[in-house]
C-alpha cells in the first residue's frame, strides 16, 4: 500500500496544480491557492520518504477527509450543472479537474488506512492520528482565513484599478485638450509634454507632464517635423496600466483628430495594445504604428513599407482581435471588417531619414490590390 499512497498523493497534487493554472484567475491568487492546497500532500510524501509512516498515513487520511468535506459538495454541485457548460471547454475541463481532485481523496484515504493497518504493532503510533486528523482541520481554517484575506486584497486592488482606469480616461481627454490649445496658439504640437507642463504653458501638472498618472503610464508620441514645419503636426497619446488588472485595465488613446471611442475587449485576453485601442479604425491603427516606429528609429524615420510595422516586422500592426483577419503588404493594409489603407512613404532626405508619409483610407473594394 505504500507505493499506492505515494503515487496517489502525487496524483492529487498534480491534479490541483493543473486546476490552479487552468483557471482564469490572476496569477498571484493562483500561487497562493497552489501553496495552500498542495502543501499537505507534499508533506505526506516527505513523511513517507523519511519513513515516518504512522504520521504519513494519519496526515494522508486527515487531508483526504478535510478535502472531501470542504470541496466535495462544491464538486458535486458543479457536476450537477455540467450540462449547462456544453460548448464551453474551459469550464468543462475545470469541473473535470476539480472532480478528479476530490475523487482521488478516496483511494488516498483507503491506501493510508490499509497501510497503517499493515504496520507492525511496534511501528504504530496512535498519537500520530491526533495530529493527522486535527492538523488538516486547523489547516483548512487557517487556509480559509488566509485565502479570504488575499481575496479581499484582490477585490480592493480591483476597485482601485477600476478607479484608476476611469481617471486615466479623464487624464487622456484633458491632455488632449491641452495639446489642442497649444497647437491653436503655436500652429504645431510640442516635442514633449513638458512644454505644456509647469515649465511651459502650465496646462498640465508635473505628474501628467512627466507621463505619470494613477496606476498608469502616459506615452506621448509626436510625429516627425516635416517640410517647412519646425515641429510636429501630428501625435499619438496612449495611457497603459503599469500592471494589468492590478493598477488599471485597458489603455486609453487619442491623437490630434480626437479620442479613441469605446471598444469591446475580453478581459481574459489581457490588455490590448495602444494600436488595438483604435479598434476598427484601421487608418488610426496604422498611423499609430508609423509614429511609434519613427519614435523607436529616429535615425530612419518612418518605414519604407508597412511590412516593417506588421506582425512579421515590429509587430505593432496586429489585428484588432486575434480571430480577426488582416492582411498587410508593403503599400497597403486590409482588415476583415472591410477597412483598406494605402501607404506611401515620403522621399528620404539627405540624411536618409523619411519624415513624411501619406495614407489613403477607404472601404475595401473587391479587386483592390494589396
C-alpha positions as CSV (number, residue, x, y, z in Angstrom):
1,X,0.0,0.0,0.0
2,X,2.9,2.4,0.5
3,X,3.6,2.8,-3.3
4,X,-0.2,3.4,-3.8
5,X,-0.2,6.1,-1.1
6,X,2.8,7.8,-2.7
7,X,1.5,7.7,-6.2
8,X,-2.0,8.8,-5.2
9,X,-0.6,11.7,-3.1
10,X,1.4,12.9,-6.1
11,X,-1.6,12.5,-8.4
12,X,-3.7,14.6,-6.0
13,X,-1.0,17.4,-6.0
14,X,-0.7,17.2,-9.8
15,X,-4.5,17.4,-10.3
16,X,-4.7,20.6,-8.2
17,X,-1.6,22.1,-9.9
18,X,-3.4,21.6,-13.2
19,X,-6.7,23.0,-11.8
20,X,-4.9,26.1,-10.3
21,X,-3.2,27.0,-13.6
22,X,-6.2,26.1,-15.7
23,X,-8.4,28.8,-14.2
24,X,-8.6,32.4,-15.4
25,X,-7.9,33.9,-12.0
26,X,-5.0,36.3,-11.5
27,X,-1.5,34.8,-11.2
28,X,-0.9,35.9,-7.6
29,X,-4.1,34.2,-6.4
30,X,-3.1,31.0,-8.3
31,X,0.2,30.8,-6.5
32,X,-1.4,31.3,-3.1
33,X,-4.1,28.6,-3.6
34,X,-1.5,26.3,-5.0
35,X,0.7,26.6,-2.0
36,X,-2.2,26.3,0.5
37,X,-3.8,23.2,-1.1
38,X,-0.9,21.2,-2.3
39,X,1.3,21.6,0.8
40,X,-0.3,18.8,2.9
41,X,0.1,16.2,0.2
42,X,3.7,17.1,-0.4
43,X,4.2,16.8,3.4
44,X,2.7,13.3,3.2
45,X,5.4,12.4,0.7
46,X,8.1,13.9,2.8
47,X,7.0,12.0,5.9
48,X,6.8,8.8,3.8
49,X,10.3,9.1,2.4
50,X,11.6,9.9,5.9
51,X,10.0,6.6,7.0
52,X,7.6,8.4,9.4
53,X,4.9,6.0,8.2
54,X,2.4,6.4,11.0
55,X,2.4,10.2,10.6
56,X,2.3,9.9,6.8
57,X,-0.8,7.6,6.9
58,X,-2.5,9.8,9.5
59,X,-1.9,13.0,7.7
60,X,-3.0,11.5,4.4
61,X,-6.2,10.3,5.9
62,X,-6.9,13.7,7.6
63,X,-6.1,15.7,4.5
64,X,-8.3,13.5,2.4
65,X,-11.2,13.9,4.9
66,X,-10.7,17.6,5.0
67,X,-10.7,17.9,1.2
68,X,-13.8,15.7,0.9
69,X,-15.7,17.8,3.5
70,X,-14.5,21.2,2.2
71,X,-14.7,20.6,-1.6
72,X,-16.8,17.5,-2.0
73,X,-20.2,19.4,-2.0
74,X,-18.9,22.1,-4.4
75,X,-17.6,19.4,-6.8
76,X,-20.9,17.5,-6.7
77,X,-22.9,20.7,-7.3
78,X,-20.6,21.5,-10.3
79,X,-21.1,18.1,-11.8
80,X,-24.9,18.6,-11.5
81,X,-24.7,21.7,-13.6
82,X,-22.2,20.2,-16.1
83,X,-24.8,20.0,-18.8
84,X,-25.1,23.8,-18.8
85,X,-21.4,24.1,-19.8
86,X,-21.7,22.3,-23.1
87,X,-19.8,24.2,-25.7
88,X,-17.5,25.9,-23.0
89,X,-14.4,23.7,-23.0
90,X,-12.6,25.7,-20.3
91,X,-15.5,25.2,-17.8
92,X,-15.7,21.5,-18.6
93,X,-12.0,21.0,-18.1
94,X,-12.1,22.9,-14.8
95,X,-15.1,20.9,-13.5
96,X,-13.3,17.7,-14.6
97,X,-10.1,18.6,-12.8
98,X,-12.0,19.6,-9.6
99,X,-13.9,16.3,-9.6
100,X,-10.6,14.4,-10.2
101,X,-9.0,16.2,-7.3
102,X,-11.9,15.3,-4.9
103,X,-12.4,11.7,-6.1
104,X,-8.6,11.0,-5.7
105,X,-9.1,11.6,-2.0
106,X,-11.0,8.3,-1.6
107,X,-8.1,6.0,-2.8
108,X,-5.7,8.2,-0.9
109,X,-7.6,7.6,2.4
110,X,-8.1,3.9,1.7
111,X,-4.4,3.4,0.9
112,X,-3.5,5.3,4.1
113,X,-5.8,3.3,6.4
114,X,-4.8,0.0,4.9
115,X,-1.1,1.0,5.1
116,X,-1.4,1.8,8.8
117,X,-3.1,-1.5,9.5
118,X,-0.3,-3.2,7.7
119,X,2.3,-1.8,10.1
120,X,3.6,-4.0,12.9
121,X,2.4,-3.1,16.4
122,X,5.7,-1.6,17.5
123,X,5.7,0.7,14.5
124,X,2.2,2.1,15.0
125,X,2.0,5.4,16.8
126,X,-1.6,6.2,17.8
127,X,-0.6,9.8,18.7
128,X,0.0,10.4,15.1
129,X,-3.7,10.2,14.4
130,X,-4.4,13.1,16.8
131,X,-2.1,15.3,14.8
132,X,-3.0,13.8,11.5
133,X,-6.7,14.5,11.9
134,X,-6.6,17.8,13.8
135,X,-3.8,19.4,11.7
136,X,-5.8,19.3,8.4
137,X,-8.9,20.7,10.2
138,X,-6.8,23.6,11.7
139,X,-5.0,24.0,8.3
140,X,-8.3,24.3,6.4
141,X,-9.5,27.0,8.9
142,X,-6.2,28.9,8.7
143,X,-6.1,28.5,4.9
144,X,-9.7,29.7,4.5
145,X,-8.9,32.9,6.5
146,X,-5.7,33.4,4.5
147,X,-7.4,32.9,1.2
148,X,-10.2,35.2,2.2
149,X,-7.7,37.8,3.2
150,X,-6.0,37.5,-0.2
151,X,-9.4,37.6,-2.0
152,X,-10.2,40.8,-0.1
153,X,-6.9,42.4,-1.1
154,X,-7.6,41.3,-4.6
155,X,-11.0,42.9,-4.6
156,X,-9.6,46.1,-3.1
157,X,-6.9,46.1,-5.8
158,X,-9.6,45.6,-8.5
159,X,-11.7,48.5,-7.2
160,X,-8.5,50.7,-7.2
161,X,-7.7,49.5,-10.7
162,X,-11.2,50.4,-11.9
163,X,-10.9,53.9,-10.3
164,X,-7.5,54.3,-12.0
165,X,-9.0,53.2,-15.3
166,X,-11.7,55.9,-15.2
167,X,-9.3,58.5,-14.1
168,X,-6.9,57.6,-16.9
169,X,-9.6,58.2,-19.4
170,X,-10.2,61.7,-17.9
171,X,-6.4,62.4,-17.9
172,X,-6.1,61.5,-21.6
173,X,-9.0,63.7,-22.5
174,X,-7.5,66.6,-20.5
175,X,-4.0,66.2,-22.1
176,X,-5.7,66.1,-25.5
177,X,-7.4,69.4,-24.8
178,X,-4.1,70.9,-23.6
179,X,-2.3,69.8,-26.7
180,X,-5.1,71.2,-28.9
181,X,-4.8,74.5,-27.1
182,X,-1.1,74.6,-27.6
183,X,-1.5,73.9,-31.3
184,X,-4.1,76.6,-31.7
185,X,-1.6,79.1,-30.2
186,X,1.6,77.9,-32.0
187,X,0.4,76.1,-35.1
188,X,2.1,72.8,-34.2
189,X,2.3,70.3,-31.3
190,X,5.0,70.2,-28.7
191,X,8.0,67.9,-28.8
192,X,7.4,66.7,-25.3
193,X,4.6,67.1,-22.7
194,X,7.0,69.2,-20.6
195,X,6.2,72.1,-23.0
196,X,2.6,72.1,-21.7
197,X,3.7,71.4,-18.1
198,X,4.6,73.6,-15.2
199,X,7.8,74.7,-17.0
200,X,5.9,75.5,-20.2
201,X,2.3,76.7,-20.7
202,X,1.3,75.3,-17.3
203,X,-1.7,73.5,-18.6
204,X,-0.6,70.1,-17.1
205,X,0.6,69.4,-13.6
206,X,4.1,67.9,-13.1
207,X,2.8,64.3,-12.9
208,X,1.0,64.3,-16.2
209,X,3.7,66.3,-17.9
210,X,6.1,63.6,-16.7
211,X,4.0,60.8,-18.2
212,X,2.7,59.6,-14.8
213,X,-0.9,59.0,-13.7
214,X,-2.5,56.9,-11.0
215,X,-1.5,53.4,-11.9
216,X,-1.0,54.3,-15.5
217,X,1.9,55.3,-17.7
218,X,1.2,58.1,-20.2
219,X,3.0,57.9,-23.6
220,X,3.2,60.9,-25.9
221,X,4.5,60.1,-29.4
222,X,4.8,63.2,-31.6
223,X,5.2,62.9,-35.3
224,X,8.4,63.9,-37.1
225,X,8.7,67.6,-38.2
226,X,8.3,67.6,-42.0
227,X,8.8,70.1,-44.7
228,X,8.7,73.7,-43.6
229,X,7.2,72.7,-40.2
230,X,9.8,73.1,-37.4
231,X,7.7,70.9,-35.0
232,X,5.2,68.0,-35.1
233,X,1.9,68.4,-36.8
234,X,0.6,65.0,-35.6
235,X,0.8,63.0,-32.4
236,X,-0.4,59.9,-30.7
237,X,-1.2,59.7,-27.0
238,X,-1.8,56.5,-25.0
239,X,-2.1,55.6,-21.3
240,X,-1.3,52.0,-20.3
241,X,-1.7,50.3,-16.9
242,X,1.5,49.7,-15.0
243,X,0.2,46.3,-14.1
244,X,-2.9,45.0,-15.9
245,X,-5.9,44.3,-13.6
246,X,-3.9,45.4,-10.5
247,X,-3.2,49.1,-11.1
248,X,-5.6,49.5,-14.1
249,X,-7.3,47.9,-17.0
250,X,-7.4,48.8,-20.7
251,X,-5.5,51.7,-22.3
252,X,-6.9,55.0,-23.4
253,X,-5.7,56.7,-26.6
254,X,-6.0,59.9,-28.5
255,X,-4.4,61.7,-31.5
256,X,-4.8,65.2,-32.9
257,X,-8.1,64.2,-34.5
258,X,-9.8,63.1,-31.3
259,X,-10.2,60.4,-28.6
260,X,-10.4,56.7,-29.3
261,X,-14.0,55.6,-29.0
262,X,-15.2,52.9,-26.7
263,X,-14.2,49.4,-27.8
264,X,-15.1,45.8,-26.9
265,X,-12.4,43.6,-25.4
266,X,-12.4,40.3,-23.5
267,X,-10.6,40.9,-20.1
268,X,-9.3,37.3,-20.2
269,X,-7.1,38.2,-23.1
270,X,-5.2,40.7,-21.1
271,X,-4.7,44.2,-22.3
272,X,-4.9,45.3,-25.9
273,X,-2.0,47.3,-27.3
274,X,-2.2,51.1,-27.8
275,X,-2.7,50.4,-31.5
276,X,-5.6,48.0,-30.9
277,X,-7.4,50.6,-28.9
278,X,-8.3,52.2,-32.2
279,X,-10.4,49.0,-32.9
280,X,-12.0,49.0,-36.4
281,X,-10.4,52.4,-37.3
282,X,-7.6,50.7,-39.4
283,X,-6.2,54.0,-40.5
284,X,-5.7,55.2,-37.0
285,X,-4.0,51.9,-36.0
286,X,-1.7,52.2,-39.0
287,X,-0.8,55.8,-38.2
288,X,-0.1,55.0,-34.5
289,X,2.3,52.2,-35.6
290,X,4.0,54.5,-38.1
291,X,4.6,57.2,-35.4
292,X,5.7,54.6,-32.9
293,X,8.2,53.2,-35.4
294,X,9.7,56.6,-36.1
295,X,10.0,57.2,-32.3
296,X,11.9,54.0,-31.9
297,X,14.1,54.6,-35.0
298,X,14.7,58.3,-35.1
299,X,17.7,57.9,-37.5
300,X,15.4,56.1,-40.1
301,X,12.2,58.0,-39.6
302,X,9.1,56.4,-40.9
303,X,9.3,52.9,-42.5
304,X,9.5,52.4,-46.3
305,X,6.9,49.6,-46.1
306,X,4.0,48.6,-43.9
307,X,5.7,45.2,-43.6
308,X,8.1,46.8,-41.2
309,X,5.4,47.5,-38.7
310,X,3.3,44.4,-39.4
311,X,3.4,41.1,-37.5
312,X,6.5,40.0,-39.5
313,X,8.3,43.2,-38.6
314,X,7.9,45.3,-35.5
315,X,4.7,43.5,-34.6
316,X,2.8,46.8,-33.9
317,X,0.1,46.4,-36.6
318,X,-1.8,43.4,-35.3
319,X,-5.5,42.6,-35.9
320,X,-7.9,44.3,-33.5
321,X,-8.9,40.9,-32.2
322,X,-6.9,37.6,-32.6
323,X,-9.7,36.0,-34.5
324,X,-10.0,38.9,-37.0
325,X,-8.4,38.6,-40.4
326,X,-5.9,41.1,-41.6
327,X,-3.5,41.4,-44.5
328,X,-0.5,43.7,-44.6
329,X,1.6,44.3,-47.7
330,X,4.2,46.8,-48.5
331,X,1.9,49.6,-49.7
332,X,-1.5,48.7,-48.2
333,X,-3.3,47.0,-45.3
334,X,-6.7,45.4,-45.2
335,X,-8.8,44.4,-42.2
336,X,-11.5,41.7,-42.1
337,X,-14.0,44.4,-41.2
338,X,-13.7,45.9,-44.7
339,X,-11.2,48.7,-44.0
340,X,-8.5,49.4,-46.5
341,X,-5.5,51.7,-46.1
342,X,-2.9,52.6,-48.7
343,X,0.6,53.8,-47.6
344,X,3.2,55.9,-49.4
345,X,6.4,56.9,-47.6
346,X,7.9,60.3,-48.3
347,X,11.2,60.6,-50.2
348,X,14.3,60.2,-47.9
349,X,16.1,63.4,-47.0
350,X,19.8,64.0,-47.5
351,X,20.4,62.1,-44.2
352,X,18.4,59.1,-45.4
353,X,15.5,59.8,-43.0
354,X,11.9,59.6,-44.1
355,X,10.0,62.4,-42.3
356,X,6.6,62.3,-44.0
357,X,4.1,59.8,-45.3
358,X,0.7,59.7,-46.9
359,X,-2.2,57.5,-46.0
360,X,-5.3,56.8,-48.2
361,X,-8.2,55.3,-46.3
362,X,-11.5,54.0,-47.6
363,X,-13.8,51.0,-47.5
364,X,-12.4,47.8,-49.0
365,X,-13.5,47.2,-52.6
366,X,-13.3,43.7,-54.2
367,X,-10.5,43.7,-56.6
368,X,-8.2,46.1,-54.7
369,X,-4.6,45.1,-54.9
370,X,-2.5,44.8,-51.7
